[in-house]
């Protein structure tokens, strides 16, 4: 019985801590949270009351915001090219462009969310995420933590955004290079699918 109570307490703590950027938000950002929740419900009504999905949507939204330099609500080819070269260090992003944009030259938050939900990675099990962590990210020392937290493909966008609480407190990654490596590999996986 005590074990169940401890597990429940751990889940509550993780739920609070897994929220991207929550600890870094300035006071009074409740309006932002309300606007994000309303946007998510407009885009994906069936999932709009699922807290884990809301957190993943917020992370996808943050990724989009990083890419949308002119803040017009759409990521165009020039912005994605710059992001691929500067943030993800791709020297020839041609192949990634066709994967990311397809026929759509302007990518909205809604487009990015829908692409994420249809990604193979979205449906990854905990075992598949752990396999990705070990073989692609090459950080096997965090396997136990990922399993304990039951991180499935749904959580991948939250790994792709810069969040000190998530990386430090929840995942217990004290090495800055490990945090950066995980974030970049997760970002690549969210945007372009599983590694080949």
KOLLUM-534812 format. One record per residue (C-alpha): residue number from 1; x, y, z. Coordinates in pm, 1 decimal, padded with zeros to 6 digits, m for minus. Layout:
residues N
+------+----------+----------+----------+
! gugu !       px !       py !       pz !
+------+----------+----------+----------+
!  NUM !        X !        Y !        Z !
...
+------+----------+----------+----------+
END
This chain:
residues 196
+------+----------+----------+----------+
! gugu !       px !       py !       pz !
+------+----------+----------+----------+
!    1 !  00000.0 !  00000.0 !  00000.0 !
!    2 !  00284.4 !  00241.3 !  00086.6 !
!    3 !  00445.8 !  00160.0 ! m00246.8 !
!    4 !  00128.4 !  00264.0 ! m00431.6 !
!    5 !  00111.2 !  00591.1 ! m00239.3 !
!    6 !  00477.1 !  00661.5 ! m00315.5 !
!    7 !  00424.8 !  00581.8 ! m00683.9 !
!    8 !  00119.4 !  00809.5 ! m00695.8 !
!    9 !  00315.5 !  01090.2 ! m00530.2 !
!   10 !  00598.0 !  01043.5 ! m00781.7 !
!   11 !  00349.9 !  01068.0 ! m01072.6 !
!   12 !  00198.5 !  01387.9 ! m00932.8 !
!   13 !  00545.3 !  01538.8 ! m00888.5 !
!   14 !  00649.6 !  01434.4 ! m01239.7 !
!   15 !  00327.6 !  01574.6 ! m01384.1 !
!   16 !  00405.6 !  01909.6 ! m01228.8 !
!   17 !  00771.7 !  01905.8 ! m01324.2 !
!   18 !  00729.2 !  01775.3 ! m01679.2 !
!   19 !  00550.5 !  02091.5 ! m01782.5 !
!   20 !  00787.6 !  02267.1 ! m02022.0 !
!   21 !  00922.6 !  02594.9 ! m01895.4 !
!   22 !  00673.8 !  02617.0 ! m01609.4 !
!   23 !  00943.9 !  02706.0 ! m01356.0 !
!   24 !  01093.2 !  02968.8 ! m01587.1 !
!   25 !  00767.3 !  03148.9 ! m01665.9 !
!   26 !  00720.9 !  03496.2 ! m01527.7 !
!   27 !  00434.3 !  03566.1 ! m01288.0 !
!   28 !  00112.5 !  03654.8 ! m01465.9 !
!   29 !  00162.8 !  03410.7 ! m01749.9 !
!   30 ! m00165.3 !  03237.3 ! m01664.2 !
!   31 ! m00320.1 !  03419.4 ! m01960.0 !
!   32 ! m00061.9 !  03254.6 ! m02186.7 !
!   33 ! m00156.2 !  02912.6 ! m02049.2 !
!   34 ! m00525.5 !  02983.0 ! m02105.3 !
!   35 ! m00460.3 !  03097.8 ! m02462.5 !
!   36 ! m00246.9 !  02789.2 ! m02532.5 !
!   37 ! m00517.2 !  02561.1 ! m02390.3 !
!   38 ! m00782.5 !  02732.6 ! m02603.8 !
!   39 ! m00564.5 !  02700.5 ! m02914.3 !
!   40 ! m00507.0 !  02331.2 ! m02843.5 !
!   41 ! m00880.5 !  02267.5 ! m02797.3 !
!   42 ! m00950.0 !  02442.3 ! m03128.1 !
!   43 ! m00686.7 !  02233.1 ! m03307.5 !
!   44 ! m00741.1 !  01895.6 ! m03140.0 !
!   45 ! m01069.5 !  01877.9 ! m02949.2 !
!   46 ! m01055.1 !  01500.1 ! m02874.5 !
!   47 ! m00725.2 !  01539.0 ! m02687.1 !
!   48 ! m00771.6 !  01886.7 ! m02547.5 !
!   49 ! m00840.8 !  01773.5 ! m02190.7 !
!   50 ! m00557.1 !  01520.3 ! m02174.7 !
!   51 ! m00286.6 !  01688.9 ! m01965.3 !
!   52 !  00002.2 !  01491.2 ! m02116.5 !
!   53 ! m00112.9 !  01582.5 ! m02466.8 !
!   54 ! m00150.0 !  01947.5 ! m02363.1 !
!   55 !  00210.9 !  01945.5 ! m02243.6 !
!   56 !  00328.4 !  01788.9 ! m02568.7 !
!   57 !  00126.6 !  02043.3 ! m02768.1 !
!   58 !  00286.3 !  02326.6 ! m02573.0 !
!   59 !  00629.2 !  02180.8 ! m02652.5 !
!   60 !  00542.8 !  02153.7 ! m03025.6 !
!   61 !  00420.9 !  02512.3 ! m03009.3 !
!   62 !  00753.5 !  02616.7 ! m02851.9 !
!   63 !  00946.2 !  02437.0 ! m03127.8 !
!   64 !  00739.0 !  02623.3 ! m03387.9 !
!   65 !  00805.7 !  02952.2 ! m03209.7 !
!   66 !  01182.7 !  02884.2 ! m03220.0 !
!   67 !  01162.3 !  02837.5 ! m03595.5 !
!   68 !  00922.9 !  03124.6 ! m03676.1 !
!   69 !  01174.1 !  03412.0 ! m03677.3 !
!   70 !  00933.3 !  03678.8 ! m03800.2 !
!   71 !  00659.6 !  03559.3 ! m03558.5 !
!   72 !  00392.4 !  03567.8 ! m03829.3 !
!   73 !  00250.2 !  03229.3 ! m03727.5 !
!   74 !  00406.3 !  03032.4 ! m04012.9 !
!   75 !  00747.2 !  02877.3 ! m04070.5 !
!   76 !  00849.3 !  02943.6 ! m04429.5 !
!   77 !  01124.8 !  02771.0 ! m04628.1 !
!   78 !  01381.1 !  03040.7 ! m04548.9 !
!   79 !  01313.9 !  03016.9 ! m04173.9 !
!   80 !  01333.6 !  02639.6 ! m04171.2 !
!   81 !  01655.0 !  02651.1 ! m04376.2 !
!   82 !  01812.4 !  02889.2 ! m04125.9 !
!   83 !  01692.2 !  02676.5 ! m03833.6 !
!   84 !  01832.0 !  02357.7 ! m03987.7 !
!   85 !  02169.9 !  02517.1 ! m04058.0 !
!   86 !  02214.4 !  02714.5 ! m03736.4 !
!   87 !  02025.3 !  02523.2 ! m03468.3 !
!   88 !  02052.7 !  02164.8 ! m03591.2 !
!   89 !  02388.3 !  02209.9 ! m03770.7 !
!   90 !  02279.9 !  02056.9 ! m04102.3 !
!   91 !  02513.7 !  02172.7 ! m04376.7 !
!   92 !  02288.0 !  02050.9 ! m04658.6 !
!   93 !  01928.3 !  02060.9 ! m04533.5 !
!   94 !  01772.5 !  01977.9 ! m04874.1 !
!   95 !  01643.4 !  01632.5 ! m04776.0 !
!   96 !  01515.3 !  01759.2 ! m04441.8 !
!   97 !  01332.0 !  02043.2 ! m04620.4 !
!   98 !  01128.6 !  01805.5 ! m04831.6 !
!   99 !  01045.4 !  01598.2 ! m04523.7 !
!  100 !  00945.8 !  01902.9 ! m04319.1 !
!  101 !  00762.9 !  02111.8 ! m04578.8 !
!  102 !  00639.6 !  01859.4 ! m04833.0 !
!  103 !  00410.0 !  02058.2 ! m05061.5 !
!  104 !  00328.5 !  02312.7 ! m04788.2 !
!  105 !  00565.6 !  02609.5 ! m04796.1 !
!  106 !  00413.6 !  02766.6 ! m04482.4 !
!  107 !  00392.6 !  02552.3 ! m04167.1 !
!  108 !  00158.4 !  02665.7 ! m03889.5 !
!  109 !  00145.8 !  02533.3 ! m03532.6 !
!  110 ! m00156.7 !  02328.8 ! m03636.4 !
!  111 !  00033.9 !  02180.7 ! m03932.8 !
!  112 !  00327.3 !  02091.8 ! m03708.9 !
!  113 !  00099.4 !  01933.0 ! m03445.6 !
!  114 ! m00087.1 !  01727.1 ! m03705.5 !
!  115 !  00241.0 !  01613.6 ! m03862.4 !
!  116 !  00366.7 !  01515.5 ! m03516.9 !
!  117 !  00053.1 !  01312.7 ! m03440.6 !
!  118 !  00085.2 !  01118.0 ! m03765.5 !
!  119 !  00454.0 !  01050.6 ! m03704.9 !
!  120 !  00558.6 !  00694.3 ! m03630.8 !
!  121 !  00745.3 !  00828.7 ! m03325.6 !
!  122 !  00422.3 !  00960.0 ! m03168.2 !
!  123 !  00312.5 !  00597.9 ! m03121.1 !
!  124 !  00642.1 !  00466.1 ! m02987.1 !
!  125 !  00624.4 !  00253.3 ! m02675.1 !
!  126 !  00847.1 !  00307.7 ! m02373.3 !
!  127 !  01071.5 !  00026.7 ! m02502.2 !
!  128 !  01109.1 !  00196.5 ! m02841.1 !
!  129 !  01194.7 !  00529.8 ! m02677.3 !
!  130 !  01452.2 !  00356.0 ! m02456.8 !
!  131 !  01600.8 !  00185.1 ! m02764.1 !
!  132 !  01623.0 !  00527.2 ! m02932.9 !
!  133 !  01789.8 !  00669.1 ! m02619.4 !
!  134 !  02049.6 !  00391.0 ! m02614.6 !
!  135 !  02130.8 !  00354.0 ! m02985.4 !
!  136 !  02066.3 !  00696.5 ! m03140.9 !
!  137 !  02120.5 !  00937.7 ! m02853.3 !
!  138 !  02387.9 !  00712.4 ! m02700.9 !
!  139 !  02294.4 !  00789.2 ! m02340.7 !
!  140 !  02220.3 !  00442.7 ! m02196.6 !
!  141 !  02285.0 !  00559.7 ! m01841.0 !
!  142 !  01937.5 !  00721.2 ! m01839.2 !
!  143 !  01749.3 !  00404.7 ! m01936.3 !
!  144 !  01626.3 !  00334.7 ! m01583.7 !
!  145 !  01495.3 !  00689.9 ! m01543.7 !
!  146 !  01311.4 !  00677.6 ! m01877.4 !
!  147 !  01154.0 !  00344.5 ! m01782.3 !
!  148 !  01057.5 !  00466.5 ! m01435.6 !
!  149 !  00888.3 !  00772.3 ! m01585.4 !
!  150 !  00726.2 !  00559.7 ! m01859.6 !
!  151 !  00835.3 !  00802.6 ! m02131.5 !
!  152 !  00665.6 !  00697.1 ! m02455.1 !
!  153 !  00668.7 !  00863.9 ! m02795.7 !
!  154 !  00400.3 !  01106.0 ! m02679.4 !
!  155 !  00660.3 !  01271.2 ! m02451.2 !
!  156 !  00922.2 !  01325.4 ! m02723.4 !
!  157 !  00837.4 !  01695.3 ! m02789.3 !
!  158 !  00893.7 !  01768.6 ! m02420.2 !
!  159 !  01245.2 !  01628.2 ! m02454.4 !
!  160 !  01304.3 !  01852.0 ! m02757.3 !
!  161 !  01259.6 !  02186.8 ! m02581.4 !
!  162 !  01502.0 !  02356.3 ! m02346.9 !
!  163 !  01357.8 !  02299.0 ! m02000.9 !
!  164 !  01591.0 !  02297.0 ! m01701.0 !
!  165 !  01326.0 !  02145.7 ! m01472.6 !
!  166 !  01259.1 !  01854.2 ! m01705.4 !
!  167 !  01623.4 !  01782.6 ! m01779.8 !
!  168 !  01768.6 !  01849.5 ! m01436.5 !
!  169 !  01507.0 !  01767.5 ! m01177.4 !
!  170 !  01302.0 !  01499.7 ! m01351.9 !
!  171 !  01559.0 !  01324.5 ! m01570.6 !
!  172 !  01847.5 !  01403.9 ! m01332.7 !
!  173 !  02079.5 !  01503.7 ! m01615.8 !
!  174 !  02347.3 !  01713.2 ! m01452.9 !
!  175 !  02586.9 !  01702.8 ! m01748.0 !
!  176 !  02510.2 !  01995.9 ! m01978.7 !
!  177 !  02642.9 !  01811.1 ! m02284.2 !
!  178 !  02399.9 !  01523.2 ! m02214.8 !
!  179 !  02106.7 !  01766.3 ! m02192.3 !
!  180 !  02204.7 !  01934.2 ! m02520.5 !
!  181 !  02256.8 !  01602.6 ! m02696.3 !
!  182 !  01919.2 !  01467.6 ! m02583.4 !
!  183 !  01741.0 !  01789.2 ! m02678.2 !
!  184 !  01894.4 !  01805.9 ! m03027.6 !
!  185 !  01830.6 !  01437.6 ! m03102.3 !
!  186 !  01472.2 !  01467.2 ! m02974.9 !
!  187 !  01416.3 !  01781.6 ! m03182.1 !
!  188 !  01545.6 !  01605.0 ! m03493.0 !
!  189 !  01320.9 !  01305.3 ! m03419.8 !
!  190 !  01009.0 !  01517.7 ! m03361.3 !
!  191 !  01060.1 !  01719.3 ! m03679.5 !
!  192 !  01182.8 !  01446.7 ! m03915.4 !
!  193 !  01077.6 !  01112.9 ! m03771.4 !
!  194 !  01281.6 !  00817.0 ! m03653.0 !
!  195 !  01649.7 !  00793.8 ! m03736.9 !
!  196 !  01729.9 !  00570.5 ! m04031.5 !
+------+----------+----------+----------+
END
